[in-house]
Amino acid sequence: MRLNLNILLGAMLLVLTSCITPKNYDKFRAAKPRSILVLPPKNYSTDIRGTYSFLSTVTMPIAEKGFYIFPVAVVDQLMKDNGLPSADEMHQVSLKKIKEIINPDAVLYITLEQYGSKFVVVESQTLVTATGKLISAINGEVLWEGKIEKVVSSGNSGGGLGGLLIGAIVSQAVNSTVDNAHDVSIIASQELFMTEGQGLLNGPYKPATTK
């Protein structure tokens, strides 16, 4: 019975994997972006820390893919100095204006759909859901789109139901004061931008691999 279950689970995993639609990178390849400007993410979660916590995780994976990324803190301050205090307002700036002032090849727009921790039955979950869209600053074409959802559970398995409940309550209390979603964001950013066949293509500054 267990063998049959393993076979069934393996078959289901194979089907789910095969259902992932390969991305069309034709416009990305044609545009050949070298530099990327990342705007602070729109945050639709209930945790106000989400925008800048997630923003702080994007530089490394994008740079490792071989692109020049404009310093996110400098871009954020520049926008604020020009009367745009929120991410929502920054996302409304025209590509033409961004091109004139900063001159990136492409602009990355990120939206946080979920960020933070919640209590679910007898466990605490920390979750991050984000979408990204890379737009050509030259002609406004969508070069790439992606979405990532990461969920990390408290994972307390000792002490029976009472132990699970207490562990989840403690975990939720800790999560409310400590931004554990930031650690999940680091993983989410890496998977969003670096996953082969789904993330960004390699940029011009990606070091050549040596055999």
One Martini backbone bead per residue (centre of mass of N, CA, C, O) as a GRO file, in nm:
protein
  211
    1MET     BB    1   0.058   0.062  -0.022
    2ARG     BB    2   0.302   0.253   0.008
    3LEU     BB    3   0.408   0.211  -0.277
    4ASN     BB    4   0.158   0.320  -0.424
    5LEU     BB    5   0.171   0.601  -0.296
    6ASN     BB    6   0.450   0.679  -0.406
    7ILE     BB    7   0.374   0.653  -0.702
    8LEU     BB    8   0.147   0.863  -0.698
    9LEU     BB    9   0.315   1.105  -0.600
   10GLY     BB   10   0.519   1.097  -0.832
   11ALA     BB   11   0.312   1.141  -1.060
   12MET     BB   12   0.204   1.413  -0.959
   13LEU     BB   13   0.475   1.565  -0.970
   14LEU     BB   14   0.521   1.525  -1.273
   15VAL     BB   15   0.267   1.674  -1.366
   16LEU     BB   16   0.320   1.947  -1.229
   17THR     BB   17   0.593   2.001  -1.367
   18SER     BB   18   0.480   1.981  -1.668
   19CYS     BB   19   0.277   2.241  -1.622
   20ILE     BB   20   0.504   2.428  -1.656
   21THR     BB   21   0.542   2.716  -1.824
   22PRO     BB   22   0.739   2.827  -2.044
   23LYS     BB   23   0.916   3.093  -2.107
   24ASN     BB   24   0.923   3.392  -2.297
   25TYR     BB   25   1.246   3.541  -2.410
   26ASP     BB   26   1.250   3.718  -2.669
   27LYS     BB   27   1.239   4.015  -2.557
   28PHE     BB   28   1.477   3.990  -2.370
   29ARG     BB   29   1.690   3.925  -2.586
   30ALA     BB   30   1.640   4.178  -2.765
   31ALA     BB   31   1.701   4.398  -2.540
   32LYS     BB   32   1.953   4.359  -2.361
   33PRO     BB   33   1.982   4.415  -2.063
   34ARG     BB   34   2.204   4.583  -1.815
   35SER     BB   35   2.002   4.768  -1.653
   36ILE     BB   36   1.836   4.795  -1.321
   37LEU     BB   37   1.537   4.924  -1.183
   38VAL     BB   38   1.415   4.927  -0.845
   39LEU     BB   39   1.119   4.944  -0.704
   40PRO     BB   40   0.935   4.974  -0.454
   41PRO     BB   41   0.711   4.777  -0.326
   42LYS     BB   42   0.410   4.687  -0.329
   43ASN     BB   43   0.174   4.666  -0.038
   44TYR     BB   44  -0.095   4.423   0.043
   45SER     BB   45  -0.030   4.384   0.317
   46THR     BB   46  -0.035   4.418   0.685
   47ASP     BB   47   0.279   4.469   0.663
   48ILE     BB   48   0.482   4.752   0.664
   49ARG     BB   49   0.770   4.601   0.626
   50GLY     BB   50   0.769   4.474   0.338
   51THR     BB   51   0.890   4.667   0.132
   52TYR     BB   52   1.193   4.700   0.257
   53SER     BB   53   1.254   4.409   0.309
   54PHE     BB   54   1.231   4.303   0.018
   55LEU     BB   55   1.415   4.510  -0.124
   56SER     BB   56   1.683   4.408   0.031
   57THR     BB   57   1.679   4.115  -0.147
   58VAL     BB   58   1.733   4.186  -0.470
   59THR     BB   59   2.027   4.259  -0.541
   60MET     BB   60   2.187   3.993  -0.537
   61PRO     BB   61   2.038   3.813  -0.753
   62ILE     BB   62   2.059   4.020  -0.987
   63ALA     BB   63   2.366   4.051  -0.984
   64GLU     BB   64   2.424   3.740  -1.020
   65LYS     BB   65   2.289   3.750  -1.316
   66GLY     BB   66   2.441   4.021  -1.456
   67PHE     BB   67   2.348   4.306  -1.333
   68TYR     BB   68   2.290   4.633  -1.313
   69ILE     BB   69   2.200   4.786  -0.998
   70PHE     BB   70   2.047   5.025  -0.866
   71PRO     BB   71   2.052   5.177  -0.582
   72VAL     BB   72   1.781   5.146  -0.382
   73ALA     BB   73   1.821   5.378  -0.175
   74VAL     BB   74   1.870   5.605  -0.381
   75VAL     BB   75   1.607   5.581  -0.538
   76ASP     BB   76   1.416   5.623  -0.301
   77GLN     BB   77   1.520   5.908  -0.221
   78LEU     BB   78   1.474   6.046  -0.492
   79MET     BB   79   1.168   6.012  -0.492
   80LYS     BB   80   1.112   6.159  -0.224
   81ASP     BB   81   1.250   6.434  -0.310
   82ASN     BB   82   1.009   6.432  -0.554
   83GLY     BB   83   0.721   6.366  -0.403
   84LEU     BB   84   0.748   6.027  -0.341
   85PRO     BB   85   0.664   5.847  -0.051
   86SER     BB   86   0.544   5.601  -0.217
   87ALA     BB   87   0.520   5.317  -0.398
   88ASP     BB   88   0.263   5.382  -0.556
   89GLU     BB   89   0.373   5.653  -0.671
   90MET     BB   90   0.629   5.540  -0.808
   91HIS     BB   91   0.464   5.351  -1.011
   92GLN     BB   92   0.346   5.620  -1.172
   93VAL     BB   93   0.589   5.674  -1.311
   94SER     BB   94   0.718   5.736  -1.597
   95LEU     BB   95   0.938   5.599  -1.812
   96LYS     BB   96   1.039   5.859  -1.937
   97LYS     BB   97   1.132   5.992  -1.672
   98ILE     BB   98   1.324   5.768  -1.580
   99LYS     BB   99   1.505   5.780  -1.831
  100GLU     BB  100   1.594   6.079  -1.804
  101ILE     BB  101   1.718   6.060  -1.506
  102ILE     BB  102   1.855   5.746  -1.493
  103ASN     BB  103   1.883   5.537  -1.739
  104PRO     BB  104   1.756   5.262  -1.779
  105ASP     BB  105   1.673   4.966  -1.941
  106ALA     BB  106   1.507   4.869  -1.679
  107VAL     BB  107   1.202   4.798  -1.489
  108LEU     BB  108   1.114   4.688  -1.158
  109TYR     BB  109   0.805   4.546  -1.059
  110ILE     BB  110   0.671   4.503  -0.728
  111THR     BB  111   0.439   4.273  -0.557
  112LEU     BB  112   0.285   4.238  -0.243
  113GLU     BB  113   0.048   4.006  -0.127
  114GLN     BB  114   0.234   3.862   0.097
  115TYR     BB  115   0.327   3.940   0.451
  116GLY     BB  116   0.408   3.724   0.713
  117SER     BB  117   0.207   3.618   0.992
  118LYS     BB  118   0.001   3.326   1.086
  119PHE     BB  119  -0.278   3.162   1.231
  120VAL     BB  120  -0.314   2.795   1.186
  121VAL     BB  121  -0.471   2.641   1.405
  122VAL     BB  122  -0.160   2.469   1.514
  123GLU     BB  123  -0.003   2.700   1.344
  124SER     BB  124   0.264   2.893   1.224
  125GLN     BB  125   0.283   3.124   0.947
  126THR     BB  126   0.525   3.215   0.701
  127LEU     BB  127   0.468   3.458   0.435
  128VAL     BB  128   0.546   3.495   0.071
  129THR     BB  129   0.407   3.706  -0.191
  130ALA     BB  130   0.533   3.763  -0.529
  131THR     BB  131   0.560   4.000  -0.796
  132GLY     BB  132   0.714   4.039  -1.127
  133LYS     BB  133   0.809   4.321  -1.357
  134LEU     BB  134   0.982   4.365  -1.662
  135ILE     BB  135   1.056   4.684  -1.809
  136SER     BB  136   1.107   4.866  -2.073
  137ALA     BB  137   1.246   5.196  -2.096
  138ILE     BB  138   1.205   5.234  -2.411
  139ASN     BB  139   0.898   5.069  -2.491
  140GLY     BB  140   0.728   4.902  -2.253
  141GLU     BB  141   0.801   4.617  -2.253
  142VAL     BB  142   0.760   4.291  -2.157
  143LEU     BB  143   1.029   4.080  -2.050
  144TRP     BB  144   0.916   3.990  -1.754
  145GLU     BB  145   0.753   3.734  -1.544
  146GLY     BB  146   0.673   3.673  -1.187
  147LYS     BB  147   0.617   3.417  -0.920
  148ILE     BB  148   0.604   3.388  -0.552
  149GLU     BB  149   0.563   3.122  -0.294
  150LYS     BB  150   0.623   3.127   0.062
  151VAL     BB  151   0.609   2.867   0.323
  152VAL     BB  152   0.650   2.870   0.687
  153SER     BB  153   0.638   2.658   0.946
  154SER     BB  154   0.675   2.591   1.278
  155GLY     BB  155   0.703   2.261   1.332
  156ASN     BB  156   0.562   2.152   1.583
  157SER     BB  157   0.578   1.791   1.718
  158GLY     BB  158   0.547   1.823   2.029
  159GLY     BB  159   0.307   1.735   2.288
  160GLY     BB  160   0.087   1.731   2.109
  161LEU     BB  161  -0.174   1.940   2.090
  162GLY     BB  162  -0.076   2.125   2.318
  163GLY     BB  163   0.208   2.169   2.201
  164LEU     BB  164   0.120   2.289   1.933
  165LEU     BB  165  -0.038   2.530   2.045
  166ILE     BB  166   0.186   2.661   2.211
  167GLY     BB  167   0.394   2.682   1.983
  168ALA     BB  168   0.220   2.864   1.798
  169ILE     BB  169   0.182   3.100   1.996
  170VAL     BB  170   0.478   3.164   2.037
  171SER     BB  171   0.549   3.204   1.740
  172GLN     BB  172   0.349   3.437   1.691
  173ALA     BB  173   0.467   3.630   1.903
  174VAL     BB  174   0.747   3.648   1.777
  175ASN     BB  175   0.659   3.736   1.484
  176SER     BB  176   0.537   4.018   1.584
  177THR     BB  177   0.849   4.125   1.662
  178VAL     BB  178   0.977   3.944   1.440
  179ASP     BB  179   1.105   3.944   1.103
  180ASN     BB  180   1.071   3.643   0.950
  181ALA     BB  181   0.996   3.728   0.654
  182HIS     BB  182   1.276   3.810   0.563
  183ASP     BB  183   1.400   3.526   0.533
  184VAL     BB  184   1.189   3.439   0.322
  185SER     BB  185   1.259   3.662   0.113
  186ILE     BB  186   1.535   3.562   0.033
  187ILE     BB  187   1.434   3.301  -0.097
  188ALA     BB  188   1.223   3.424  -0.287
  189SER     BB  189   1.416   3.597  -0.458
  190GLN     BB  190   1.596   3.373  -0.561
  191GLU     BB  191   1.366   3.213  -0.705
  192LEU     BB  192   1.245   3.438  -0.883
  193PHE     BB  193   1.535   3.519  -1.037
  194MET     BB  194   1.710   3.215  -1.051
  195THR     BB  195   1.530   3.023  -1.186
  196GLU     BB  196   1.540   2.798  -1.417
  197GLY     BB  197   1.317   2.907  -1.674
  198GLN     BB  198   1.180   3.159  -1.475
  199GLY     BB  199   1.377   3.362  -1.450
  200LEU     BB  200   1.629   3.533  -1.521
  201LEU     BB  201   1.845   3.604  -1.733
  202ASN     BB  202   2.150   3.639  -1.822
  203GLY     BB  203   2.379   3.878  -1.804
  204PRO     BB  204   2.666   4.059  -1.908
  205TYR     BB  205   2.802   4.018  -1.594
  206LYS     BB  206   2.826   3.722  -1.610
  207PRO     BB  207   3.026   3.493  -1.523
  208ALA     BB  208   3.214   3.269  -1.659
  209THR     BB  209   3.224   2.940  -1.676
  210THR     BB  210   3.443   2.693  -1.559
  211LYS     BB  211   3.579   2.363  -1.647
   0.00000   0.00000   0.00000
